[in-house]
Amino acid sequence: MLKVLVTGGAGFLGSHLAEAFLARGDAVVALDTGAQAKVRHLLHQPRFRLVVDSVMNPEILDGLAAQADLIYHLAGVVGVEHYVADPYQVLNVNINGTQNVLRAAFKHGRRVVFASTSEVYGRNPSVPWTEDADRVLGPSTIDRWCYATSKATGEHFCLAYRRLGLPVTILRYFNVYGPRLDRLDVGRVITIFMGQLLRGEPLTVIGDGHQTRCFTYVADAVQATVAAGVVASVEGQVINIGTDEETPVRRLAELMIELGGGTSTLRFVPQEAVYGESYEDVPRRVPDVTRMQQLLGLRATTSLAEGLARTIAWFRAAEPGAPSRA
């Protein structure tokens, strides 16, 4: 039985990861500052423990790392609303919190899996992106790039600690979604569309909607995440986690309306009207998933239609006032 520490373990991805390790028969400690709603169904399990504190607390991390066999560092400040409203918090938590986790892991010799992001590639126009692709970012005067910078800095610290002997694996996630995703109307495009869909409002597509993303269902992402922590041969690797199925944002909105029913239509809005001048969109974001398939022996198999249907059903059940499918 592994003893697994998951920072950010009461969040979206963390709660699903905790479930997966508990299903394996392992023990999980989730460290999180947030609400307990996503892990409430786990609190009664004897092999699960929630510690309400922060990766900004080195003493707590030291004690938890000492008791763990494996550490997943998922905690961080994420969401476009944070990038443009509070870049200091994004940089402070994502960089200094990561250093705290790595120090504790290094002190106790614990393996670390670091949750990074496709954002680190920036606006590199040469897709699909391999893990060694160039990072192409906009100017520091555009707050939108602070998140990519903070995660890339975290990666650099991980790789620096590896040179000191710490076993580390870095995972770059591509638009993971599913049940228990973030709050409606904020954060990721799917939750923004979801809130509008459930209320029967128009889905607000930024620009012309031709920008593309590769949406990865959470069960596929979690399967790869577990493997990254238990497969010894991927220590020291950077691995894209996702699907290479490219979907325009406009098509995402249309598909959600088709699956969810109701009366929603599309409404196109200029980027500046939503995020102001401190945001810059990326036209295409597509991973090369060769390394995921070869090193982890896995590929994302859940279709977007299937994953969205499950996600819409979950949110509809979680929002009792939402209109039923027409």
C-alpha positions in Angstrom: 0.0 0.0 0.0 1.4 3.3 -1.1 1.0 6.4 1.1 0.3 9.2 -1.4 0.3 12.9 -0.7 -1.7 15.0 -3.1 -1.3 18.8 -2.8 -4.4 20.4 -4.2 -6.1 17.1 -3.4 -9.5 18.6 -2.8 -9.6 20.2 -6.2 -10.9 18.9 -9.5 -8.0 16.8 -10.7 -6.8 16.1 -7.2 -10.1 14.6 -6.1 -10.3 12.2 -9.1 -6.6 11.2 -8.5 -7.4 10.5 -4.8 -10.3 8.3 -5.9 -8.0 6.4 -8.3 -5.4 5.6 -5.6 -8.0 4.6 -3.1 -9.5 2.2 -5.6 -6.0 0.7 -5.9 -5.9 0.1 -2.2 -3.5 2.9 -1.4 -3.8 5.6 1.3 -4.2 9.3 0.3 -3.5 12.5 2.2 -5.0 15.5 0.4 -3.5 18.9 1.3 -5.8 21.8 0.3 -6.9 25.2 1.3 -10.2 25.0 -0.5 -13.7 23.8 0.1 -14.4 20.1 0.8 -17.3 19.7 -1.7 -15.3 17.7 -4.3 -14.0 15.2 -1.7 -16.9 15.1 0.7 -17.7 11.6 -0.5 -14.2 10.4 0.4 -14.1 11.8 4.0 -15.6 8.7 5.5 -12.9 6.4 4.0 -10.3 5.3 6.6 -7.5 5.5 4.0 -8.3 9.1 3.1 -7.4 12.2 5.1 -7.9 15.8 4.3 -5.5 18.3 5.7 -6.7 21.9 5.4 -3.6 24.0 5.0 -1.3 25.3 2.2 1.8 24.6 0.3 2.9 28.0 1.5 3.4 26.4 5.0 6.8 24.6 5.0 6.3 23.0 8.4 3.1 21.3 7.3 4.7 20.1 4.1 7.7 18.7 6.0 5.6 16.6 8.2 3.4 15.3 5.4 6.3 14.5 3.1 8.0 12.5 5.9 5.0 10.2 6.1 4.5 9.8 2.3 5.9 7.4 -0.3 4.9 9.5 -3.3 4.0 13.1 -3.7 1.8 14.7 -6.4 2.1 18.4 -6.5 -1.2 19.7 -8.1 -1.8 22.8 -5.9 -1.6 26.1 -7.6 -3.5 29.2 -8.7 -5.2 28.5 -12.0 -7.8 30.3 -14.1 -7.9 33.1 -16.6 -9.7 35.3 -14.1 -6.7 35.0 -11.7 -4.1 35.7 -14.4 -5.5 39.1 -15.3 -6.8 40.1 -11.8 -4.0 38.9 -9.4 -0.8 38.0 -11.2 1.1 38.3 -7.9 -0.8 35.5 -6.3 -0.4 33.3 -9.3 3.4 33.8 -9.3 3.8 33.6 -5.6 1.9 30.4 -5.0 2.9 28.6 -8.1 6.6 29.3 -7.8 7.3 29.6 -4.1 4.8 26.9 -3.2 6.4 24.5 -5.6 9.8 25.3 -4.1 8.4 24.4 -0.6 7.1 21.0 -1.9 10.4 20.2 -3.6 12.5 21.1 -0.5 10.3 18.8 1.7 10.4 16.0 -0.9 14.2 16.3 -1.2 14.8 16.3 2.5 12.9 13.0 2.9 13.8 11.5 -0.5 10.3 11.3 -1.9 9.4 10.9 -5.5 7.5 13.9 -7.0 5.0 14.2 -9.9 4.6 17.8 -10.8 1.4 19.0 -12.5 2.4 21.5 -15.2 0.4 22.7 -18.2 0.2 23.1 -21.9 0.3 26.8 -21.3 4.1 26.6 -21.0 4.3 26.3 -24.8 2.7 29.8 -25.1 1.8 30.7 -28.6 4.3 28.5 -30.5 2.7 28.3 -33.9 4.3 24.9 -34.8 1.8 22.3 -33.6 1.6 19.6 -32.5 4.0 20.4 -29.6 6.5 17.9 -28.6 7.8 18.1 -25.0 11.0 19.7 -26.4 9.2 22.3 -28.4 10.2 26.0 -28.0 8.3 28.2 -25.5 7.0 31.3 -27.3 5.4 33.8 -24.9 4.1 37.3 -25.3 5.5 40.3 -23.4 5.6 40.5 -19.6 3.3 43.5 -19.8 0.5 41.1 -20.7 -0.6 39.5 -17.4 -2.0 36.5 -19.3 1.6 35.0 -19.5 2.2 35.0 -15.8 0.7 31.5 -15.3 2.8 30.0 -18.1 5.9 31.6 -16.6 5.1 30.4 -13.1 4.6 26.8 -14.3 7.7 26.8 -16.4 9.7 28.1 -13.5 8.3 25.3 -11.4 9.5 22.9 -14.1 13.0 24.4 -14.0 13.1 23.9 -10.2 11.9 20.3 -10.6 14.7 19.6 -13.1 17.3 21.4 -10.9 16.3 19.2 -8.0 16.5 16.1 -10.2 20.2 17.0 -10.8 20.6 16.9 -7.1 19.1 13.4 -7.0 15.4 13.9 -6.4 13.2 11.6 -8.6 10.8 13.9 -10.5 8.3 13.5 -13.4 6.6 16.5 -15.0 3.2 16.2 -16.6 1.8 18.9 -19.0 -2.0 18.7 -19.1 -4.1 19.7 -22.1 -7.5 21.1 -21.2 -8.7 18.4 -18.7 -12.5 18.4 -18.0 -15.2 16.2 -16.5 -17.5 15.9 -13.4 -16.5 18.2 -10.5 -14.8 20.7 -12.8 -14.4 24.2 -11.5 -17.2 26.5 -10.5 -19.7 27.4 -13.2 -19.1 30.6 -15.2 -15.4 31.0 -14.3 -12.1 29.5 -15.2 -12.2 27.1 -18.2 -14.2 27.5 -21.3 -16.3 24.4 -20.6 -17.4 25.7 -17.2 -18.2 29.1 -18.7 -20.3 27.5 -21.4 -21.8 25.1 -18.9 -23.3 27.9 -16.7 -24.8 29.5 -19.7 -26.1 26.2 -21.1 -27.8 25.3 -17.9 -29.5 28.6 -17.7 -30.6 28.5 -21.3 -28.5 31.6 -22.2 -26.4 32.1 -25.3 -22.9 30.6 -25.1 -20.5 33.4 -25.4 -17.7 32.5 -27.9 -14.7 34.8 -27.9 -13.7 36.1 -31.3 -14.8 33.9 -34.2 -14.5 30.6 -32.3 -11.9 29.2 -34.7 -9.3 28.9 -32.0 -8.7 25.2 -31.2 -8.1 23.1 -28.1 -7.7 19.4 -27.3 -10.1 18.5 -24.5 -9.0 15.6 -22.3 -11.6 13.7 -20.3 -10.5 13.5 -16.6 -10.6 9.6 -16.4 -8.0 9.4 -19.2 -5.9 12.1 -17.6 -6.0 10.4 -14.2 -5.1 7.0 -15.6 -1.9 8.6 -17.1 -1.3 10.5 -13.9 -1.3 7.4 -11.7 1.0 5.6 -14.1 3.5 8.5 -14.0 3.9 8.0 -10.3 4.2 4.2 -10.2 6.2 3.5 -13.4 9.8 3.8 -12.5 11.1 4.3 -16.0 9.4 7.7 -16.4 11.4 9.4 -13.7 13.1 12.5 -15.1 10.7 12.7 -18.0 8.4 15.5 -19.2 5.2 14.1 -20.7 2.3 15.7 -22.4 -1.0 14.4 -21.0 -4.0 14.7 -23.4 -5.5 13.9 -26.7 -4.4 15.2 -30.1 -8.0 15.5 -31.3 -8.3 19.2 -32.2 -11.6 20.9 -31.6 -12.5 24.5 -32.5 -14.1 26.4 -29.6 -17.1 27.2 -31.7 -17.6 23.4 -32.3 -17.3 22.8 -28.6 -20.1 25.2 -28.0 -22.3 23.7 -30.7 -21.7 20.2 -29.4 -22.6 21.2 -25.8 -25.9 22.7 -27.0 -26.6 19.5 -29.1 -25.9 17.3 -26.1 -27.5 19.5 -23.4 -30.6 20.4 -25.3 -32.5 23.5 -24.2 -32.7 26.9 -26.0 -29.1 28.2 -26.0 -27.6 29.8 -29.1 -24.2 31.2 -29.8 -23.1 34.7 -29.2 -19.8 36.0 -30.4 -18.0 38.6 -28.3 -14.6 40.4 -28.7 -11.8 39.2 -26.4 -11.3 42.7 -25.0 -14.9 42.8 -23.8 -14.3 39.8 -21.5 -10.7 40.0 -20.4 -9.7 43.6 -21.2 -6.2 44.4 -22.5 -4.3 42.0 -20.3 -5.1 38.8 -22.1 -3.9 37.2 -25.3 -5.4 34.1 -26.8 -3.6 31.2 -28.4 -4.9 30.1 -31.8 -4.1 26.4 -31.6 -3.0 24.2 -28.7 -2.2 20.6 -29.8 0.0 18.0 -28.1 2.2 15.4 -29.5 1.2 12.5 -27.4 3.8 10.0 -28.6 5.7 10.1 -25.3 2.6 9.4 -23.3 1.7 6.4 -25.5 5.2 5.0 -25.5 6.4 5.6 -22.0 3.1 5.2 -20.1 1.5 2.8 -22.6 -1.7 4.8 -22.6 -3.8 7.0 -24.9 -6.9 9.1 -24.3 -9.9 7.0 -25.4 -12.9 9.0 -24.3 -14.5 10.9 -27.2 -15.4 14.5 -26.6 -19.1 13.8 -27.1 -19.1 11.0 -24.5 -17.1 13.0 -22.0 -19.2 16.1 -22.5 -22.4 14.1 -22.1 -21.1 12.8 -18.7 -20.0 16.2 -17.6 -23.3 17.9 -18.5 -25.3 15.2 -16.7 -23.1 15.7 -13.6 -23.5 19.4 -13.6 -27.2 19.2 -14.2 -27.6 16.8 -11.3 -25.5 19.2 -9.1 -27.6 22.2 -10.1 -31.1 21.2 -9.2 -32.6 24.4 -10.7 -31.1 23.8 -14.1 -33.7 23.2 -16.9 -34.0 19.6 -18.1 -33.1 18.5 -21.7 -35.8 19.6 -24.1 
